[in-house]
Amino acid sequence: MTAEDFRRIALSFEGAEEGSHMGAEDFRVGGRVFATLASKREGYGNLMLTVEHQSAFVEERPDIFLPIAGGWGRMGMTHIRLAPASEDELAGALHVAWKLRVEKNKKTTGRKKAAETKSVVSMAVVSEPRRAKASAKRVKTKGQLPGK
């Protein structure tokens, strides 16, 4: 497989778009990255996986999959060696990364909506005492003559 195959397959998933970050091509769904070609010069594609998925891929095919070095790799980011990978292996791995991102986007959207609702409720609760206090001031001063 090649970087062009990686791109073609990544863009075949529903909602997938190509973007770029710091000069490296990336592939996003819902505005969030699920794969990149940041290491294509070294012959790799990069997949955003969970640690568990990474472990399973590396265990099954250590000749094709390896964790990205450092902290990113410890979080599940995984290289796929493009040249020895079959189309089925590449498509399967990209599909897993895409699906994980879609599922994570749904969770994040749900939390974001809950936070927005909570924020609106909090604003109403906070502003209510202010309204009551302002209303009380108007009642006290109503009907009083200036200077008295």
N, CA, C and O of each residue as an XYZ file, in Angstrom:
592
protein
N       0.848     -1.177      0.000
C       0.000      0.000      0.000
C       0.896      1.244      0.000
O       2.074      1.185      0.351
N       0.310      2.348     -0.397
C       1.041      3.612     -0.494
C       0.292      4.709      0.282
O      -0.814      4.491      0.778
N       0.909      5.869      0.374
C       0.246      7.014      1.018
C      -1.031      7.382      0.255
O      -2.021      7.785      0.865
N      -1.012      7.248     -1.058
C      -2.220      7.537     -1.856
C      -3.339      6.541     -1.553
O      -4.510      6.917     -1.509
N      -2.980      5.274     -1.346
C      -3.980      4.271     -0.952
C      -4.558      4.629      0.406
O      -5.769      4.547      0.612
N      -3.691      5.025      1.336
C      -4.111      5.434      2.680
C      -5.125      6.572      2.563
O      -6.190      6.526      3.179
N      -4.793      7.584      1.776
C      -5.667      8.746      1.573
C      -7.007      8.314      0.974
O      -8.064      8.703      1.469
N      -6.961      7.517     -0.081
C      -8.180      7.069     -0.765
C      -9.104      6.327      0.201
O     -10.308      6.583      0.240
N      -8.540      5.418      0.967
C      -9.357      4.630      1.896
C      -9.885      5.514      3.027
O     -11.063      5.435      3.375
N      -9.029      6.345      3.596
C      -9.450      7.217      4.707
C     -10.609      8.118      4.279
O     -11.542      8.341      5.051
N     -10.549      8.632      3.057
C     -11.593      9.542      2.583
C     -12.862      8.812      2.132
O     -13.872      9.447      1.827
N     -12.808      7.482      2.091
C     -13.993      6.723      1.677
C     -15.021      6.580      2.794
O     -16.158      6.188      2.535
N     -14.641      6.892      4.030
C     -15.563      6.749      5.154
C     -16.494      7.957      5.243
O     -16.108      9.082      4.925
N     -17.711      7.704      5.674
C     -18.730      8.745      5.765
C     -18.255      9.929      6.609
O     -17.819      9.752      7.747
N     -18.342     11.116      6.053
C     -17.989     12.337      6.774
C     -16.506     12.631      6.854
O     -16.110     13.641      7.436
N     -15.665     11.761      6.277
C     -14.212     11.967      6.356
C     -13.781     13.116      5.448
O     -14.262     13.268      4.325
N     -12.867     13.911      5.972
C     -12.317     15.053      5.234
C     -10.816     15.091      5.435
O     -10.304     14.668      6.471
N     -10.117     15.601      4.436
C      -8.675     15.770      4.567
C      -8.389     17.167      5.082
O      -9.000     18.144      4.650
N      -7.453     17.244      6.009
C      -7.026     18.521      6.554
C      -5.515     18.526      6.658
O      -4.834     17.673      6.089
N      -5.008     19.486      7.384
C      -3.563     19.596      7.556
C      -3.272     20.261      8.889
O      -3.955     21.201      9.295
N      -2.246     19.758      9.565
C      -1.795     20.370     10.811
C      -0.276     20.376     10.795
O       0.358     19.325     10.715
N       0.299     21.564     10.872
C       1.751     21.736     10.862
C       2.394     21.056      9.649
O       3.458     20.445      9.752
N       1.726     21.177      8.505
C       2.269     20.651      7.263
C       2.033     19.171      7.019
O       2.443     18.653      5.981
N       1.397     18.488      7.926
C       1.147     17.049      7.757
C      -0.319     16.828      7.401
O      -1.212     17.428      7.999
N      -0.555     15.957      6.415
C      -1.930     15.638      6.041
C      -2.596     14.851      7.155
O      -2.003     13.943      7.738
N      -3.839     15.215      7.441
C      -4.600     14.429      8.411
C      -5.997     14.183      7.877
O      -6.444     14.824      6.927
N      -6.670     13.243      8.509
C      -8.005     12.842      8.085
C      -8.914     12.945      9.291
O      -8.628     12.414     10.364
N     -10.028     13.651      9.084
C     -10.906     14.010     10.188
C     -12.338     13.568      9.921
O     -12.761     13.397      8.778
N     -13.059     13.392     11.008
C     -14.499     13.212     10.941
C     -15.074     14.067     12.059
O     -14.618     13.992     13.200
N     -16.064     14.870     11.738
C     -16.614     15.790     12.721
C     -15.585     16.798     13.201
O     -15.665     17.288     14.327
N     -14.614     17.109     12.344
C     -13.590     18.090     12.698
C     -12.464     17.555     13.562
O     -11.570     18.310     13.943
N     -12.489     16.255     13.884
C     -11.462     15.670     14.759
C     -10.660     14.606     14.012
O     -11.215     13.856     13.209
N      -9.376     14.542     14.274
C      -8.452     13.659     13.563
C      -8.636     12.194     13.966
O      -8.772     11.874     15.147
N      -8.638     11.308     12.956
C      -8.620      9.872     13.228
C      -7.399      9.193     12.611
O      -7.076      8.063     12.977
N      -6.713      9.865     11.679
C      -5.515      9.289     11.052
C      -4.702     10.413     10.420
O      -5.234     11.479     10.110
N      -3.397     10.162     10.231
C      -2.542     11.156      9.579
C      -1.534     10.462      8.671
O      -1.318      9.252      8.740
N      -0.935     11.272      7.829
C       0.202     10.828      7.028
C       1.448     11.612      7.443
O       2.314     11.891      6.614
N       1.534     11.958      8.706
C       2.663     12.746      9.221
C       3.992     12.009      9.072
O       5.048     12.641      9.025
N       3.950     10.684      8.997
C       5.187      9.892      8.904
C       5.319      9.190      7.561
O       5.971      8.150      7.465
N       4.707      9.749      6.527
C       4.718      9.054      5.235
C       6.130      8.944      4.647
O       6.414      7.992      3.920
N       7.013      9.894      4.945
C       8.396      9.811      4.436
C       9.112      8.564      4.965
O      10.001      8.012      4.317
N       8.699      8.143      6.157
C       9.283      6.936      6.755
C       8.521      5.682      6.326
O       8.884      4.570      6.709
N       7.461      5.863      5.528
C       6.690      4.729      5.038
C       5.532      4.323      5.928
O       5.004      3.217      5.807
N       5.130      5.232      6.838
C       4.049      4.923      7.769
C       2.823      5.798      7.538
O       2.916      6.921      7.041
N       1.681      5.251      7.913
C       0.485      6.023      8.155
C       0.288      5.985      9.664
O       0.806      5.086     10.326
N      -0.435      6.922     10.214
C      -0.663      6.965     11.662
C      -2.152      6.836     11.955
O      -2.988      7.441     11.285
N      -2.463      6.042     12.962
C      -3.847      5.777     13.351
C      -4.068      6.210     14.781
O      -3.232      5.953     15.646
N      -5.186      6.865     15.040
C      -5.551      7.256     16.391
C      -6.428      6.135     16.972
O      -7.630      6.069     16.712
N      -5.812      5.279     17.745
C      -6.501      4.126     18.324
C      -6.543      4.247     19.839
O      -5.923      5.143     20.413
N      -7.264      3.357     20.477
C      -7.169      3.235     21.933
C      -5.968      2.354     22.236
O      -5.469      1.660     21.350
N      -5.510      2.373     23.453
C      -4.388      1.519     23.865
C      -4.743      0.045     23.641
O      -3.900     -0.747     23.221
N      -5.991     -0.311     23.925
C      -6.428     -1.700     23.770
C      -6.407     -2.133     22.301
O      -5.946     -3.227     21.977
N      -6.904     -1.277     21.430
C      -6.884     -1.603     20.001
C      -5.454     -1.668     19.489
O      -5.099     -2.565     18.724
N      -4.641     -0.719     19.910
C      -3.242     -0.721     19.503
C      -2.585     -2.040     19.891
O      -1.904     -2.664     19.077
N      -2.788     -2.455     21.116
C      -2.200     -3.687     21.623
C      -2.631     -4.898     20.790
O      -1.815     -5.759     20.463
N      -3.912     -4.950     20.455
C      -4.430     -6.066     19.656
C      -3.811     -6.077     18.254
O      -3.418     -7.136     17.764
N      -3.720     -4.913     17.606
C      -3.127     -4.842     16.265
C      -1.648     -5.240     16.308
O      -1.189     -6.025     15.479
N      -0.911     -4.699     17.272
C       0.524     -4.986     17.371
C       0.750     -6.470     17.668
O       1.662     -7.086     17.117
N      -0.078     -7.031     18.534
C       0.071     -8.449     18.873
C      -0.199     -9.341     17.660
O       0.509    -10.322     17.433
N      -1.220     -8.997     16.890
C      -1.592     -9.824     15.737
C      -0.625     -9.660     14.567
O      -0.291    -10.640     13.900
N      -0.174     -8.431     14.312
C       0.696     -8.170     13.156
C       1.828     -7.210     13.521
O       1.830     -6.065     13.068
N       2.798     -7.660     14.336
C       3.899     -6.769     14.729
C       4.783     -6.341     13.553
O       5.550     -5.385     13.671
N       4.681     -7.036     12.431
C       5.444     -6.653     11.250
C       4.821     -5.456     10.530
O       5.464     -4.838      9.681
N       3.581     -5.132     10.864
C       2.886     -4.021     10.204
C       2.573     -2.877     11.171
O       2.689     -1.708     10.801
N       2.182     -3.200     12.396
C       1.758     -2.183     13.360
C       2.795     -2.003     14.452
O       3.376     -2.979     14.927
N       3.033     -0.753     14.855
C       3.897     -0.470     15.997
C       3.467      0.841     16.630
O       3.020      1.751     15.932
N       3.600      0.944     17.958
C       3.227      2.199     18.625
C       4.130      3.334     18.155
O       5.320      3.126     17.919
N       3.578      4.512     18.023
C       4.379      5.701     17.742
C       5.241      5.946     18.981
O       4.778      5.730     20.102
N       6.466      6.386     18.801
C       7.392      6.588     19.917
C       6.879      7.647     20.888
O       6.209      8.600     20.489
N       7.202      7.467     22.160
C       6.907      8.469     23.180
C       5.481      8.452     23.697
O       4.787      7.437     23.644
N       5.067      9.604     24.196
C       3.768      9.741     24.843
C       2.588      9.471     23.925
O       1.582      8.910     24.358
N       2.704      9.869     22.649
C       1.602      9.607     21.721
C       1.350      8.110     21.611
O       0.201      7.669     21.615
N       2.405      7.339     21.515
C       2.266      5.887     21.417
C       1.661      5.280     22.671
O       0.891      4.322     22.593
N       2.006      5.835     23.828
C       1.437      5.328     25.093
C      -0.054      5.641     25.206
O      -0.748      5.061     26.041
N      -0.551      6.561     24.366
C      -1.974      6.896     24.364
C      -2.731      6.159     23.256
O      -3.928      6.379     23.077
N      -2.046      5.289     22.514
C      -2.714      4.484     21.495
C      -2.416      4.881     20.054
O      -2.878      4.218     19.126
N      -1.655      5.950     19.854
C      -1.349      6.359     18.484
C      -0.396      5.325     17.884
O       0.610      4.956     18.490
N      -0.738      4.870     16.680
C      -0.091      3.693     16.109
C       0.351      3.928     14.673
O      -0.395      4.478     13.863
N       1.594      3.498     14.363
C       2.073      3.490     12.981
C       1.550      2.233     12.294
O       1.419      1.180     12.917
N       1.253      2.359     11.009
C       1.033      1.198     10.158
C       2.050      1.295      9.029
O       2.114      2.301      8.323
N       2.843      0.245      8.867
C       3.813      0.205      7.764
C       3.030     -0.009      6.480
O       2.377     -1.039      6.308
N       3.093      0.953      5.591
C       2.244      0.921      4.405
C       2.639     -0.155      3.392
O       1.773     -0.880      2.903
N       3.923     -0.270      3.072
C       4.354     -1.182      2.001
C       3.920     -2.639      2.234
O       3.387     -3.259      1.314
N       4.128     -3.203      3.424
C       3.741     -4.610      3.600
C       2.254     -4.841      3.911
O       1.797     -5.984      3.906
N       1.503     -3.781      4.177
C       0.092     -3.938      4.540
C      -0.744     -4.265      3.303
O      -0.519     -3.728      2.218
N      -1.706     -5.153      3.496
C      -2.662     -5.426      2.405
C      -3.757     -4.365      2.445
O      -3.884     -3.637      3.429
N      -4.543     -4.280      1.382
C      -5.643     -3.325      1.356
C      -6.649     -3.627      2.460
O      -7.171     -2.711      3.096
N      -6.924     -4.916      2.690
C      -7.865     -5.289      3.753
C      -7.356     -4.873      5.133
O      -8.126     -4.389      5.964
N      -6.057     -5.063      5.373
C      -5.488     -4.681      6.672
C      -5.535     -3.174      6.863
O      -5.920     -2.690      7.928
N      -5.150     -2.440      5.846
C      -5.164     -0.980      5.932
C      -6.591     -0.462      6.084
O      -6.854      0.391      6.932
N      -7.506     -0.970      5.273
C      -8.899     -0.529      5.350
C      -9.506     -0.875      6.707
O     -10.240     -0.071      7.282
N      -9.205     -2.062      7.217
C      -9.734     -2.464      8.521
C      -9.224     -1.577      9.644
O      -9.992     -1.159     10.510
N      -7.921     -1.289      9.629
C      -7.327     -0.450     10.676
C      -7.854      0.985     10.593
O      -8.169      1.589     11.618
N      -7.949      1.527      9.385
C      -8.494      2.882      9.226
C      -9.960      2.931      9.659
O     -10.402      3.915     10.252
N     -10.700      1.882      9.365
C     -12.105      1.849      9.762
C     -12.230      1.867     11.281
O     -13.098      2.553     11.820
N     -11.377      1.125     11.973
C     -11.403      1.119     13.439
C     -11.116      2.523     13.963
O     -11.826      3.014     14.840
N     -10.076      3.175     13.430
C      -9.722      4.531     13.879
C     -10.872      5.502     13.610
O     -11.200      6.326     14.465
N     -11.482      5.409     12.432
C     -12.611      6.277     12.080
C     -13.792      6.045     13.024
O     -14.393      6.994     13.527
N     -14.113      4.782     13.256
C     -15.260      4.451     14.108
C     -15.038      4.918     15.550
O     -15.958      5.430     16.188
N     -13.818      4.742     16.059
C     -13.508      5.221     17.413
C     -13.704      6.737     17.503
O     -14.231      7.242     18.494
N     -13.279      7.449     16.472
C     -13.422      8.909     16.475
C     -14.892      9.312     16.417
O     -15.311     10.229     17.124
N     -15.671      8.639     15.586
C     -17.105      8.936     15.489
C     -17.765      8.722     16.846
O     -18.544      9.561     17.297
N     -17.457      7.603     17.497
C     -18.048      7.310     18.812
C     -17.614      8.336     19.853
O     -18.422      8.775     20.672
N     -16.346      8.715     19.821
C     -15.847      9.712     20.771
C     -16.496     11.074     20.518
O     -16.802     11.806     21.459
N     -16.702     11.407     19.248
C     -17.371     12.670     18.914
C     -18.778     12.695     19.494
O     -19.209     13.728     20.007
N     -19.505     11.579     19.426
C     -20.865     11.522     19.969
C     -20.850     11.753     21.474
O     -21.703     12.471     21.996
N     -19.897     11.157     22.175
C     -19.787     11.335     23.630
C     -19.449     12.782     23.964
O     -20.030     13.364     24.880
N     -18.516     13.359     23.227
C     -18.102     14.737     23.463
C     -19.253     15.692     23.187
O     -19.463     16.640     23.942
N     -20.000     15.455     22.116
C     -21.139     16.305     21.781
C     -22.187     16.230     22.879
O     -22.767     17.251     23.252
N     -22.438     15.034     23.403
C     -23.405     14.872     24.493
C     -22.988     15.622     25.739
O     -23.813     16.275     26.377
N     -21.714     15.536     26.094
C     -21.201     16.258     27.272
C     -21.258     17.756     27.045
O     -21.590     18.518     27.953
N     -20.930     18.183     25.817
C     -20.930     19.609     25.512
C     -22.348     20.168     25.624
O     -22.552     21.244     26.185
N     -23.327     19.434     25.090
C     -24.709     19.895     25.175
C     -25.162     19.952     26.630
O     -25.854     20.889     27.028
N     -24.774     18.946     27.432
C     -25.136     18.934     28.854
C     -24.501     20.128     29.569
O     -25.139     20.763     30.409
N     -23.252     20.430     29.235
C     -22.564     21.568     29.854
C     -23.228     22.882     29.455
O     -23.367     23.786     30.279
N     -23.637     22.989     28.191
C     -24.305     24.215     27.741
C     -25.632     24.392     28.464
O     -25.973     25.503     28.869
N     -26.383     23.307     28.629
C     -27.661     23.367     29.339
C     -27.429     23.766     30.782
O     -28.147     24.610     31.319
N     -26.428     23.166     31.415
C     -26.108     23.480     32.806
C     -25.714     24.946     32.928
O     -26.094     25.614     33.890
N     -24.953     25.450     31.957
C     -24.520     26.839     31.974
C     -25.717     27.788     31.876
O     -25.772     28.793     32.584
N     -26.665     27.474     31.008
C     -27.848     28.316     30.850
C     -28.665     28.311     32.136
O     -29.151     29.358     32.566
N     -28.821     27.142     32.753
C     -29.559     27.030     34.016
C     -28.840     27.816     35.106
O     -29.481     28.530     35.877
N     -27.514     27.695     35.181
C     -26.737     28.424     36.182
C     -26.894     29.927     36.007
O     -27.033     30.658     36.987
N     -26.872     30.388     34.766
C     -27.024     31.821     34.511
C     -28.390     32.296     34.980
O     -28.504     33.388     35.537
N     -29.417     31.504     34.768
C     -30.766     31.881     35.196
C     -30.841     31.947     36.710
O     -31.450     32.863     37.263
N     -30.226     30.979     37.388
C     -30.255     30.944     38.850
C     -29.476     32.112     39.423
O     -29.920     32.737     40.387
N     -28.329     32.417     38.850
C     -27.502     33.519     39.338
C     -28.184     34.851     39.088
O     -28.166     35.724     39.955
N     -28.784     35.024     37.921
C     -29.379     36.320     37.609
C     -30.697     36.546     38.340
O     -31.096     37.698     38.507
N     -31.380     35.515     38.776
C     -32.662     35.661     39.468
C     -32.537     36.477     40.755
O     -33.346     37.385     40.951
N     -31.564     36.210     41.655
C     -31.429     37.038     42.859
C     -31.143     38.505     42.537
O     -31.595     39.398     43.254
N     -30.398     38.752     41.467
C     -30.105     40.131     41.073
C     -31.394     40.848     40.685
O     -31.607     42.006     41.046
N     -32.243     40.151     39.949
C     -33.519     40.748     39.547
C     -34.368     41.057     40.778
O     -34.985     42.119     40.862
N     -34.396     40.130     41.727
C     -35.203     40.318     42.944
C     -34.694     41.519     43.738
O     -35.487     42.309     44.252
N     -33.361     41.656     43.838
C     -32.769     42.756     44.579
C     -33.089     44.093     43.902
O     -33.440     45.059     44.579
N     -32.973     44.155     42.587
C     -33.274     45.372     41.842
C     -34.746     45.726     41.985
O     -35.096     46.899     42.118
N     -35.600     44.727     41.958
C     -37.039     44.951     42.101
C     -37.350     45.502     43.493
O     -38.187     46.393     43.631
N     -36.686     44.982     44.520
C     -36.893     45.448     45.888
C     -36.481     46.915     46.021
O     -37.162     47.677     46.708
N     -35.400     47.325     45.392
C     -34.961     48.724     45.437
C     -36.012     49.630     44.823
O     -36.306     50.702     45.352
N     -36.579     49.194     43.695
C     -37.600     50.013     43.044
C     -38.819     50.175     43.943
O     -39.406     51.256     43.993
N     -39.201     49.144     44.638
C     -40.366     49.201     45.529
C     -40.133     50.165     46.682
O     -41.025     50.935     47.035
N     -38.933     50.130     47.276
C     -38.607     51.008     48.402
C     -38.635     52.475     48.012
O     -39.109     53.317     48.775
N     -38.125     52.782     46.822
C     -38.013     54.174     46.431
C     -39.258     54.716     45.752
O     -39.371     55.924     45.539
N     -40.178     53.854     45.414
C     -41.385     54.282     44.696
C     -42.220     55.189     45.606
O     -42.508     54.854     46.755
N     -42.586     56.310     45.073
C     -43.465     57.223     45.801
C     -42.735     58.168     46.742
O     -43.370     59.047     47.324
N     -41.429     58.023     46.913
C     -40.706     58.940     47.791
C     -40.373     60.221     47.017
O     -40.052     60.176     45.830
N     -40.451     61.301     47.672
C     -40.127     62.576     47.062
C     -38.628     62.810     47.167
O     -37.991     62.353     48.116
N     -38.072     63.506     46.213
C     -36.638     63.792     46.267
C     -36.304     64.571     47.534
O     -37.052     65.460     47.941
N     -35.194     64.237     48.144
C     -34.721     64.943     49.335
C     -35.316     64.429     50.619
O     -34.903     64.898     51.680
N     -36.239     63.519     50.612
C     -36.845     63.023     51.847
C     -36.413     61.644     52.158
O     -36.833     61.078     53.167
